[in-house]
Amino acid sequence: MTSPDLTDGNINKLAELFPSVVTESLDAEGNPKKAIDFDLLRQELSDHLVEGPQERYQLNWPGKRAAAFAANAPIAKTLRPVREESVDFDTTKNLFIEGDNLEALKLLQESYLGKVKLIYVDPPYNTGSDFVYADSFASTKQDELKASGQLNEEGVPLVTNPKANGRYHSNWLTMMYPRLKLARNLLADDGVLVVSIDENEHGNLVNLGREVFGTAAYVGEIVVKNSSKNDQDYISMQHEYLVFFVRDKESNRGDWVERKDGLDKIYAAFERFKQEFGADWTAINAAAKTWYKQFPPADPVYASKHYTWMDERGIYFADNISGPNDGQYIYDLPHPVTGQPCKMPSTGWRYPQSSMQERVRSGLVHFGPDHSTVPNNKTYLANTEYQSLTSIRYVDGRAASKRLATLFGSKVFTNPKDELLLRDIYQALGVGSGDIVLDMFAGSGSALHAVWELNASTGSEASFIGIQVAEDLAESLKTAKGAAKKITANSIKLLTGLGKPATVAEIGKERLRLAGQNVAEKVATVDVGFRSLEIDTSNMADVLRGPDETEQLALSELEGSVKPDRSGEDLLFQVMLDWGLELTMPITVEQIDGHEVFVVEDGALVACFDAEVSPELVCVIAGREPLRAVFRDSGFASDDARINAEQVFREVSPATDVKAI
């Protein structure tokens, strides 16, 4: 019920004339709005260079400072183990963390600083209907719910980001910036960041990655053709991108190679030709040419269709033998049958005469039926099985969906990433035993499943850390359409039948349980377990009064500093985080003198969080000489008892780092 906003109308008119001067800004209440960059407008209207703010090459957007703050702001959270959701909890080297990935990355900073070989990111593509994270560091749960706009029980900080939003791209950049900054800290010096993305934010992603990792860190991308749709306006997008950044080029020289696909088919076909035609190489060549014609460009065999010849050594390609420098090597090369000089390439031969004669004696030169054709080099397929990581992939976009549907018995996830493609990329990038792969948007768990497939196929012992927020599928169902709506409904039905919450995180965990069984049946030695952890508030109770505000006589009336619903194992994992220990260290639980004692990796840490700690227990633990020992502060009857315990360690195990919480 107001008159038209003339400013908005003028901005729209200027946008028609000078689209480059329109930008995004915030009004006095912090709401997004269109704005005009007046410095750029002055330049558009001037016939000479206009003085303005100092220019520099940078990526900027409304919310960038807030995103930088979000990366550095501390959180009062911890990771709580969930044994009943885990597989092989005590022995596995894999982690699945349920919760906001920004918080998870913060919690992992000390334990995994510089230890991760590969970080895979499959973020929201920002298609206009995706959910993006609305990061909030509100003081209470209710504040967080209000900030996120979702009032479900989990308080998932997700909101939709429609294209009509004035901060459509800015919201996505604000979400990604702090996560990439924290991810960079976790990467090893030779580590690699791999990001899946489509055309909506591809350009922004490359620029953002260059800003966070450095201009030289961007090393290229793989175009993945995974669709044949042709129903879009302008250009029908039939591909996605895998964008690669390296942590440090000095430590990672990019020696990324892969075995060519389709070789086993080729070797099998030529073996059949040899059985049929014997040593009639011409007949084998004709059969091979006919055989190759059946393969379309999308088939991996197609890329090797020039390997049509065969001899006693194997399959080869009749390659160019002409000289690189015009007229450098000129001489007669007699044909082995006619004895006449063979036709010479226009630029002369590639090799000097003595080298060429040796190659002929060794059978490495391919001659035609007579001297009228130019000879060729023999380039054997067995010697060229490996190639540099190539920039184009043909992937059937339906294959990963079919495999996942077979695993679950029905379709439960839309457009899962191809775990076999990721397996091959891991292998090409050198992921192997002892390496960690981290996926901060785990989704259905494809990138985690790919680690097991890698270990099964190569015998390596890589491990993973998966992070996935408990995205409410019931909320997703409200906005889903078409096939996605049916698939989401299937997911809810499946998880409800299993007695699980209907969330994306539960799909990921269930996929790992099912996939782990399949992998273990193929290769029993693969670690197909995972420790399930959940992000939660600190184990320590809220403090209402400081020490100076508390009377000595009132101490006995106060409640303990640990929340009543937290277990000793909860406290153990918080201590492991505080000390920067890896969260997959093996844990054993012992009973010593009637006390529950946790032993981490044969004495890297020994902990007892019982409500009462006896002097005898302290002596036993000190006698083991652990690297670290921790007790619950309230477990000591008095300050004197705690001081005596510290004295025992000084005398028996002076190298032990002792802590009371």
C-alpha positions in Angstrom: 0.0 0.0 0.0 2.8 2.4 -0.8 3.8 4.4 -3.9 6.3 2.7 -6.3 10.0 2.7 -5.3 11.5 5.0 -7.9 15.1 4.1 -6.9 14.5 0.5 -7.7 13.0 1.5 -11.0 16.0 3.7 -11.9 18.4 0.9 -11.0 16.5 -1.5 -13.3 16.7 1.1 -16.1 20.4 1.6 -15.6 20.8 -2.2 -15.6 19.3 -2.3 -19.1 21.8 0.2 -20.4 24.9 -0.7 -18.3 24.6 -4.2 -16.8 28.2 -4.2 -15.6 27.5 -1.4 -13.0 24.8 -3.4 -11.1 26.1 -5.0 -8.0 24.7 -6.4 -4.7 24.6 -4.5 -1.4 22.8 -4.5 2.0 20.3 -1.9 3.2 20.2 -0.4 6.7 18.5 -3.4 8.1 20.9 -5.8 6.5 18.6 -7.0 3.8 20.0 -7.8 0.3 19.2 -5.4 -2.5 20.5 -4.3 -6.0 22.8 -1.3 -6.0 24.8 0.7 -8.5 28.6 0.9 -8.4 28.9 4.7 -9.0 32.6 4.5 -9.9 31.9 2.1 -12.7 28.9 4.2 -13.8 31.0 7.4 -14.0 33.5 5.5 -16.2 30.7 4.3 -18.5 29.6 8.0 -18.9 33.0 9.5 -19.4 35.3 9.8 -22.4 38.4 9.7 -20.3 39.8 7.6 -17.5 38.1 8.4 -14.3 39.9 8.4 -11.0 38.5 6.0 -8.4 39.3 3.5 -5.7 42.6 1.6 -6.2 41.9 -1.4 -8.4 43.2 -4.9 -7.7 42.5 -8.4 -8.9 40.2 -10.0 -6.3 36.9 -11.8 -5.8 34.5 -9.8 -3.7 30.9 -10.2 -2.7 28.5 -9.0 0.0 29.1 -11.2 3.1 32.8 -12.0 2.4 33.9 -10.5 5.7 31.2 -12.4 7.6 32.4 -15.6 5.9 36.0 -14.9 7.0 34.8 -14.4 10.5 32.8 -17.6 10.4 36.0 -19.5 9.5 37.8 -18.2 12.6 35.0 -17.9 15.2 35.3 -20.5 18.0 32.6 -23.0 18.8 31.7 -24.7 22.1 31.0 -28.1 20.5 32.4 -31.6 20.7 32.2 -35.0 19.0 30.3 -37.7 20.7 30.8 -41.4 19.7 27.7 -43.4 18.8 28.7 -47.1 19.1 25.4 -48.5 18.1 25.5 -46.7 14.8 29.1 -47.8 14.1 30.7 -50.8 12.5 33.9 -52.3 14.0 34.1 -49.3 16.3 37.2 -50.4 18.3 39.4 -51.2 15.3 38.3 -49.2 12.2 40.3 -46.3 10.8 37.3 -44.6 9.2 35.0 -41.9 10.6 31.5 -40.8 9.8 30.6 -37.5 11.4 27.0 -36.3 11.6 26.5 -32.6 11.8 27.3 -29.2 10.2 30.5 -29.6 8.2 31.8 -26.1 9.2 31.7 -27.1 12.8 33.2 -30.5 12.1 36.1 -29.0 10.2 36.8 -26.7 13.2 36.8 -29.7 15.6 39.2 -31.6 13.4 41.7 -28.8 13.0 44.1 -30.0 15.8 43.8 -33.8 15.2 44.2 -33.7 11.4 46.2 -30.6 10.7 48.2 -31.3 7.5 47.3 -35.0 7.5 44.6 -35.4 4.8 45.8 -36.5 1.3 42.6 -35.7 -0.6 39.5 -33.7 0.2 36.5 -34.3 -2.1 33.7 -31.7 -2.1 30.3 -32.2 -3.7 28.6 -29.0 -2.6 25.1 -27.7 -3.5 25.3 -26.8 -7.1 23.2 -23.7 -6.6 20.6 -24.5 -9.2 18.1 -22.3 -7.6 16.3 -25.0 -5.7 19.2 -26.4 -3.7 19.7 -26.0 0.1 22.7 -24.0 1.2 24.1 -23.6 4.7 23.0 -20.5 6.6 25.8 -20.4 9.1 24.9 -19.0 12.5 26.9 -18.8 15.7 23.9 -17.9 17.8 24.1 -18.3 21.5 21.2 -20.7 22.0 19.5 -23.5 20.1 16.4 -21.4 19.6 18.4 -18.5 18.2 20.0 -21.0 15.8 16.7 -22.3 14.7 15.3 -18.8 14.1 18.4 -17.8 12.1 18.3 -20.9 9.9 14.5 -20.6 9.3 14.0 -24.2 10.1 12.2 -25.2 13.2 12.7 -29.0 13.1 14.2 -30.9 16.1 17.6 -31.2 14.6 18.0 -27.4 14.0 19.6 -28.1 10.6 21.0 -24.8 9.3 19.8 -25.2 5.8 17.8 -22.8 3.6 16.8 -22.7 0.0 18.6 -20.3 -2.3 16.3 -19.4 -5.2 17.6 -17.6 -8.2 15.3 -14.7 -7.5 17.3 -14.0 -4.3 19.2 -10.8 -4.6 22.2 -12.6 -3.0 21.9 -15.7 -5.1 25.7 -16.1 -5.8 26.8 -14.3 -2.7 25.0 -16.8 -0.4 26.8 -19.7 -2.1 30.2 -18.0 -1.9 29.6 -17.1 1.7 28.8 -20.8 2.4 31.9 -22.1 0.6 34.5 -19.7 1.7 35.0 -20.6 5.3 34.8 -24.3 4.5 37.5 -24.2 1.9 39.7 -22.1 4.3 39.4 -24.7 7.0 39.8 -27.6 4.5 43.1 -26.1 3.3 44.5 -26.4 6.8 43.8 -30.1 6.9 45.5 -30.9 3.6 49.0 -32.4 3.6 51.6 -30.6 1.6 51.1 -33.0 -1.3 47.3 -33.0 -0.8 44.7 -32.4 -3.4 41.2 -30.7 -3.3 38.7 -32.1 -5.8 35.4 -30.3 -6.2 32.3 -31.5 -8.3 30.3 -28.6 -9.7 28.1 -27.7 -12.7 27.9 -24.5 -14.8 26.0 -22.4 -12.2 29.0 -21.8 -9.9 31.9 -23.2 -11.9 33.5 -19.8 -12.6 33.0 -18.6 -9.0 34.5 -21.9 -7.7 37.7 -21.6 -9.7 38.1 -18.0 -8.6 37.3 -18.8 -4.9 39.7 -21.8 -4.9 42.5 -19.6 -6.4 41.9 -17.0 -3.6 41.9 -19.6 -0.8 44.7 -21.9 -2.1 46.7 -19.4 -4.2 46.6 -18.6 -7.9 49.0 -21.4 -8.7 47.0 -24.0 -6.8 44.4 -24.4 -9.6 45.7 -27.2 -11.9 42.8 -28.0 -14.2 39.5 -29.9 -14.4 37.9 -32.9 -15.8 34.8 -32.5 -17.9 32.4 -35.4 -17.0 29.9 -36.0 -19.8 27.1 -37.9 -17.9 23.9 -36.9 -19.7 22.3 -36.8 -23.1 19.5 -34.4 -22.3 18.6 -31.8 -24.9 15.8 -29.9 -23.3 17.5 -26.7 -22.1 17.4 -23.3 -23.7 20.4 -21.9 -25.5 22.9 -24.8 -24.8 21.9 -28.1 -23.3 24.4 -28.9 -20.5 25.4 -32.5 -20.7 28.4 -32.4 -18.4 29.7 -31.5 -15.0 33.2 -30.6 -13.8 35.7 -32.0 -11.4 38.0 -29.1 -10.5 41.4 -29.8 -9.0 43.5 -27.7 -6.6 46.8 -28.7 -5.0 48.1 -27.6 -1.6 51.7 -27.1 -2.7 53.1 -27.6 -6.2 56.6 -28.2 -4.9 55.4 -31.2 -2.9 52.9 -32.4 -5.5 54.5 -32.4 -9.0 51.4 -33.7 -10.7 52.7 -37.1 -11.7 49.1 -38.3 -12.1 48.7 -41.3 -14.4 45.9 -43.7 -15.1 45.6 -47.0 -16.9 43.6 -46.6 -20.1 40.1 -48.0 -19.9 39.0 -50.8 -22.3 42.4 -52.5 -22.6 41.2 -55.8 -21.3 38.5 -55.9 -24.0 41.2 -55.1 -26.7 43.6 -57.8 -25.4 40.8 -60.4 -25.4 39.6 -59.5 -28.9 43.1 -59.8 -30.4 43.6 -63.1 -28.7 40.5 -64.3 -30.5 41.9 -62.9 -33.8 45.2 -64.7 -33.3 43.5 -68.0 -32.6 41.4 -67.6 -35.8 44.1 -66.2 -38.2 47.4 -67.4 -36.6 50.3 -65.2 -37.8 48.4 -63.7 -40.7 48.9 -60.2 -39.5 47.1 -58.6 -42.4 44.0 -60.6 -41.7 44.2 -59.7 -38.0 44.5 -56.0 -39.0 41.3 -56.2 -41.1 39.4 -58.0 -38.4 40.5 -55.4 -35.8 39.4 -52.5 -37.9 36.0 -54.1 -38.3 35.8 -54.9 -34.6 36.6 -51.3 -33.5 33.7 -49.9 -35.6 31.1 -51.1 -33.0 32.3 -48.7 -30.3 31.0 -45.1 -30.0 33.2 -42.3 -28.8 31.8 -42.6 -25.3 33.2 -46.1 -25.0 36.8 -46.2 -23.6 37.8 -48.7 -26.3 37.2 -46.0 -28.9 40.2 -44.0 -27.7 42.6 -46.9 -28.6 41.1 -47.8 -32.0 44.3 -46.9 -33.8 46.0 -50.0 -32.3 45.0 -52.3 -35.2 48.2 -54.2 -35.9 49.8 -57.2 -34.2 53.0 -59.2 -34.4 54.9 -61.7 -32.3 55.4 -59.1 -29.6 51.8 -58.0 -29.3 49.4 -55.3 -30.4 50.8 -52.1 -31.9 50.0 -48.8 -33.6 51.8 -48.0 -36.9 53.1 -44.6 -35.8 54.8 -41.7 -37.5 58.5 -42.2 -38.4 59.1 -38.9 -40.1 61.9 -36.6 -39.0 61.2 -33.6 -36.7 63.7 -31.5 -38.5 63.3 -31.2 -42.3 66.0 -33.1 -44.1 68.1 -34.0 -41.0 68.4 -37.7 -41.8 68.3 -38.6 -45.5 69.2 -42.1 -46.7 67.8 -45.1 -48.5 66.0 -47.7 -46.4 65.6 -51.0 -48.3 62.3 -52.9 -48.1 62.8 -56.3 -46.4 60.9 -58.1 -49.2 61.5 -56.2 -52.5 65.0 -54.9 -51.5 64.1 -51.6 -53.1 64.4 -48.2 -51.2 61.2 -47.5 -49.4 59.3 -44.3 -49.9 60.8 -41.7 -47.6 58.7 -39.2 -45.5 58.8 -35.6 -46.9 60.9 -34.4 -43.9 63.3 -37.4 -43.9 63.7 -40.1 -41.3 63.3 -39.7 -37.5 66.5 -41.6 -36.7 70.1 -41.6 -37.9 70.9 -44.5 -40.3 72.6 -46.7 -37.7 69.7 -46.4 -35.2 67.2 -47.1 -38.0 69.1 -50.3 -39.0 69.1 -51.5 -35.4 65.3 -50.8 -35.1 64.8 -52.8 -38.3 66.8 -55.8 -37.0 64.8 -55.6 -33.7 61.5 -55.7 -35.6 60.4 -52.3 -34.4 59.7 -50.9 -37.9 56.4 -51.6 -39.6 56.8 -52.0 -43.4 54.0 -52.0 -46.0 53.5 -54.8 -48.5 56.2 -53.3 -50.8 58.6 -50.3 -51.0 55.9 -47.9 -52.4 54.6 -47.0 -48.9 56.3 -45.1 -46.1 57.3 -47.4 -43.2 56.1 -46.6 -39.6 57.2 -47.0 -36.1 55.7 -49.8 -34.0 54.3 -48.3 -30.8 53.1 -51.3 -28.6 50.0 -51.1 -26.5 51.7 -52.9 -23.7 54.2 -50.0 -23.4 51.5 -47.3 -23.5 48.9 -48.6 -21.1 49.3 -45.6 -18.8 48.6 -42.0 -19.6 48.4 -38.7 -17.9 45.0 -38.0 -16.2 42.8 -36.8 -19.1 40.4 -33.9 -19.1 37.4 -35.6 -20.6 35.4 -38.5 -19.1 32.3 -40.2 -20.6 30.3 -41.6 -17.7 26.8 -43.1 -17.9 25.0 -40.9 -15.4 22.5 -43.7 -14.7 25.1 -46.4 -13.7 25.8 -45.1 -10.2 22.1 -44.7 -9.6 21.4 -48.2 -10.7 24.2 -49.6 -8.5 22.9 -47.7 -5.5 19.3 -48.8 -6.1 20.5 -52.4 -6.3 22.4 -52.0 -3.0 19.3 -50.7 -1.2 16.6 -52.6 -3.1 15.0 -49.4 -4.4 16.0 -45.8 -5.5 16.7 -43.8 -2.4 19.0 -41.0 -3.6 18.9 -38.7 -6.6 22.0 -38.3 -8.7 24.6 -40.1 -6.5 28.2 -39.5 -7.6 29.9 -42.4 -9.4 32.0 -44.3 -6.8 34.0 -46.2 -9.5 35.0 -42.9 -11.3 36.1 -41.5 -7.9 38.0 -44.7 -7.2 40.0 -44.4 -10.4 40.7 -40.7 -9.7 42.0 -41.6 -6.2 44.3 -44.1 -7.7 45.6 -41.7 -10.4 46.3 -39.1 -7.7 48.3 -41.5 -5.7 46.0 -42.2 -2.8 47.4 -45.2 -1.0 48.1 -46.9 2.3 48.0 -44.5 5.3 46.3 -41.7 3.3 43.1 -40.1 4.4 40.3 -39.0 2.1 37.8 -36.5 3.6 34.4 -35.7 2.1 32.7 -32.8 3.8 29.4 -33.1 1.9 29.1 -36.9 2.1 25.6 -37.3 0.9 24.9 -40.9 0.0 28.5 -41.8 0.7 29.8 -42.4 -2.8 33.2 -40.8 -2.1 33.6 -42.9 1.0 32.5 -46.1 -0.7 35.1 -45.3 -3.4 37.9 -45.6 -0.8 36.9 -49.2 0.0 36.7 -50.0 -3.7 40.2 -48.5 -4.1 41.5 -50.6 -1.2 39.8 -53.7 -2.6 41.3 -53.3 -6.1 44.8 -52.2 -5.2 45.4 -53.8 -1.8 46.1 -50.4 -0.3 44.9 -49.3 3.2 43.5 -45.8 2.8 40.9 -44.5 5.2 38.2 -41.8 5.1 36.4 -39.1 7.1 32.9 -38.4 6.0 30.8 -35.4 7.2 27.1 -35.0 6.5 24.5 -32.8 8.2 21.3 -34.5 9.3 19.3 -32.9 6.5 15.6 -33.6 7.1 14.2 -35.6 4.2 10.6 -34.7 5.2 11.6 -31.0 4.5 13.1 -32.0 1.2 10.0 -33.9 0.3 7.9 -30.7 0.5 9.8 -29.0 -2.3 10.8 -32.1 -4.4 9.1 -32.7 -7.7 8.7 -35.5 -10.2 11.1 -38.5 -9.8 12.9 -36.7 -6.9 9.7 -36.7 -4.9 9.2 -40.4 -5.4 12.8 -41.2 -4.5 12.7 -39.0 -1.4 9.5 -40.8 -0.3 11.3 -44.2 -0.8 14.1 -43.0 1.4 11.8 -42.0 4.2 9.9 -45.3 4.0 13.2 -47.3 4.0 14.7 -45.5 7.0 11.5 -45.4 9.0 11.2 -49.2 8.4 14.8 -49.6 9.8 13.9 -47.5 12.8 16.2 -44.7 11.7 15.6 -40.9 11.5 14.7 -39.9 8.0 17.8 -37.9 7.2 20.5 -37.8 4.5 23.1 -38.7 7.0 21.3 -42.0 7.8 21.2 -42.8 4.1 25.0 -42.4 4.0 25.6 -44.6 7.0 23.2 -47.3 5.8 24.9 -47.2 2.4 28.3 -47.8 4.1 26.9 -50.8 6.0 25.5 -52.4 2.9 28.5 -51.6 0.7 30.9 -52.8 3.4 29.3 -56.2 3.3 29.7 -56.4 -0.5 33.3 -55.3 -0.4 34.2 -57.7 2.4 32.8 -60.6 0.4 35.2 -59.7 -2.4 38.3 -58.9 -0.3 38.1 -59.9 3.4 41.1 -57.8 4.4 39.5 -54.4 3.7 38.6 -52.3 6.7 34.9 -51.8 6.0 34.0 -50.3 9.4 33.5 -46.8 10.6 33.2 -44.9 13.8 30.0 -42.9 13.9 30.3 -39.5 15.7 27.8 -36.8 16.3 28.5 -33.1 16.8 27.0 -31.9 20.1 27.4 -29.2 22.7 30.3 -29.4 25.0 30.4 -32.1 27.6 31.0 -29.5 30.3 28.0 -28.0 32.1 27.2 -24.3 31.6 28.9 -22.1 34.3 26.6 -19.7 36.1 29.1 -18.3 38.5 32.8 -17.7 38.4 35.2 -18.9 41.2 35.4 -15.4 42.7 31.6 -15.4 43.1 31.4 -18.8 44.8 31.8 -19.1 48.6 34.1 -21.9 49.9 31.3 -23.4 52.0 29.0 -23.6 49.1 31.3 -25.8 46.9 29.8 -29.0 48.2 26.3 -28.0 47.2 27.3 -27.3 43.5 26.6 -29.8 40.7 29.5 -31.4 38.8 31.1 -29.7 35.9 30.2 -32.5 33.5 26.7 -32.7 32.0 24.8 -35.6 33.6 23.9 -37.3 30.3 27.6 -37.7 29.1 29.5 -41.0 29.4 33.1 -41.6 30.0 33.5 -42.4 26.3 32.0 -38.9 25.5 34.7 -37.3 27.7 37.4 -39.5 26.2 36.7 -38.2 22.7 36.6 -34.6 23.9 40.0 -35.1 25.5 41.4 -36.7 22.3 40.2 -33.6 20.4 41.8 -31.3 22.9 45.1 -33.1 22.8 45.0 -33.3 19.0 44.9 -37.1 18.8 43.5 -38.9 15.8 40.0 -40.0 16.5 40.5 -43.5 14.9 43.2 -44.6 17.4 42.4 -48.0 18.8 40.6 -48.0 22.2 40.3 -50.7 24.7 38.3 -50.6 27.9 39.7 -52.3 31.0 38.5 -52.8 34.6 41.2 -51.9 37.1 40.6 -52.0 40.8 36.8 -51.7 40.0 37.3 -48.7 37.8 36.5 -48.2 34.1 39.8 -47.3 32.4 40.2 -46.3 28.7 43.5 -47.2 27.0 44.1 -45.4 23.7 46.7 -46.9 21.3 48.7 -48.9 23.9 49.3 -46.0 26.3 49.2 -43.0 24.1 46.4 -42.0 26.5 45.0 -43.6 29.6 41.9 -42.1 31.0 39.5 -42.7 33.9 36.4 -40.6 34.4 34.8 -42.4 37.3 33.1 -40.3 40.0 35.8 -41.5 42.5 39.4 -42.2 41.8 41.4 -44.3 44.3 45.1 -43.8 45.1 45.6 -47.5 44.1 44.3 -46.8 40.6 46.6 -43.8 40.2 49.6 -45.9 41.1 48.6 -48.7 38.6 48.1 -46.2 35.8 51.4 -44.4 36.6 53.2 -47.7 36.6 52.2 -48.2 33.0 54.1 -45.0 32.1 51.6 -43.7 29.5 52.3 -40.7 27.4 49.2 -39.0 28.7 46.8 -39.6 31.6 43.5 -37.8 32.4 41.0 -38.0 35.2 37.8 -36.3 36.1 38.6 -33.5 38.5 35.6 -34.3 40.7 36.8 -37.9 41.0 39.4 -36.8 43.6 38.0 -36.5 47.1 40.0 -33.3 47.7 42.6 -31.0 46.3 45.1 -32.9 48.4 44.2 -36.1 46.7 44.6 -34.6 43.2 48.0 -33.1 44.2 49.1 -36.4 45.6 48.1 -38.1 42.3 50.2 -35.6 40.4 53.1 -36.3 42.7 52.8 -40.0 42.1 53.2 -39.5 38.4 56.2 -37.2 38.9 58.0 -39.9 40.8 56.9 -43.0 38.9 56.3 -41.7 35.3 57.7 -38.1 35.1 57.3 -38.1 31.2 53.5 -38.5 31.5 51.4 -35.5 30.7 48.7 -35.5 33.4 45.4 -33.6 33.1 42.2 -33.3 35.2 39.0 -32.1 33.6 
